[in-house]
Amino acid sequence: MHYDNIIGGDAAPGDGSVENINPSDTRDVIGTFARARPEDVDSAVAAARAALPRWCASLPGERHDILRRASDEVLARKDELGRALAREEGKTLAEGVGEAVRAGQVLAFFAGEALRQAGELVPSVRPGVEVAVTREPVGVVGIVTPWNFPIAIPAWKIAPALAWGNAVVFKPAELAPHSAWLLVEILNRAGLPDGVLNLVMGQGRQVGQAMVNHPGIEAISFTGSVATGRGIAAGCVAATPMKKVQLEMGGKNPFVVLDDADLDTAVEAAVHGAFFSTGQRCTASSRLIVTEGIHDRFVAAMRDRIAAMRIGNALDPETQIGPVVDERQLATDEEYLAIGRGEGATLAHGGRRLERDAPGFYLEPALFTEVRNDMRIAREEIFGPVAAVIRVRNYEEALDVANDTEFGLSAGIATTSLKHATHFRRHAQAGMVMVNLPTAGVDYHVPFGGRKASSYGPREQGVLAREFYTIVKTAYVAS
Ligand code: UN1
């Protein structure tokens, strides 16, 4: 089956197409997906601009109803959407269905937000004057999303954009456009006026760049790598007019395990955080920072736990870890396995390529031990099923090591000490802190985002999402 771009409510072919391949079985072609040209970005922006006045002026009830209908459909079709997602991205069926449900919940949350658009009436410091502080849509928003959460991340960017009256030009990742296409189709069918939401598919370098440069787009929200994010931010500032920008980028998330931790809790959280979704999450626990009293027991339990995991075809309900997303990511993972060995870390478990019935990108989850925090495997985001255990003496050293990173997305700790849990919650330099929980796997109704190189601009999700998707107007009225 072939999938076109969707511009102004119509199918738009673009120039040529790309095959979308199932990473669990590379013989399985999901479909061909159109590749947008810069002129298609122009058409998408023109369609969005034409649709904007009507959508900006739409009533909260209309926006609510459309988002609510889309949520209902996503939730009703969760199994089918979850399967489509698992097939193109390689996360397991359970993870795929879970992500589809999350997208449905996000849509419902922002349907509610569409109804909660209050401003403030403030007494002026001058007599006879009233001040009204209200929020208005930003305009046309460009949304650029990664392959690793191909329906949830689009939903948590598109839903608030629409709830607050913006029109959207949306570019999903080239590796996983099917889930995105299905989401756009559902939202359009839920009653969005033509042109409010436009889908342009293709490469970041062409389509994304054209969006960043385009004078008809007021803001860009992006999730992806630090290098690309930096380029987008620079482009948004250099553009005329300058664009508002929101970036969610990498992580090198620490998960601290203290001597007093409950071992099962620590191992479950570490395995989940490091290896579920094949480690392909910006919130993955890639540094396991373990105090020496529990170190050997923790490593032994991790090895047993990892050895028992079933790695295989994402569409097999028995599978617990799916394949890596593609050949290139697999090569990166293998390169880091070699780098880690070269740096003197011990590969305590895994790291082999696996053969399965179907040809796919299967990699055994890998656990390095004897890692120092200055090694590249402890500093650079790998984005694969590779975790590094760093041995430390005590809590104080653990906290120092946890914070000694250019990133600051999520930080976790396993401990039964209230004192250490509280101290860590206050002093971890991260946007999100998890106590006795995996660093990955977040709620859909509260803010998401990080510090340092992990994020730039306002938070995503929850009520704070409005900071990016609205601009404030302060009106002074003399009576
Ligand atoms: C999660 O861990 O539940 O790209 C979400 C990512 C993040 C989303 C993680 N933006 O991995």
Residues whose N, C-alpha, C, O or C-beta is under 5 A from the ligand:
A	BS01	UN1	Q280 R281 C282 T283 A440 G441 V442
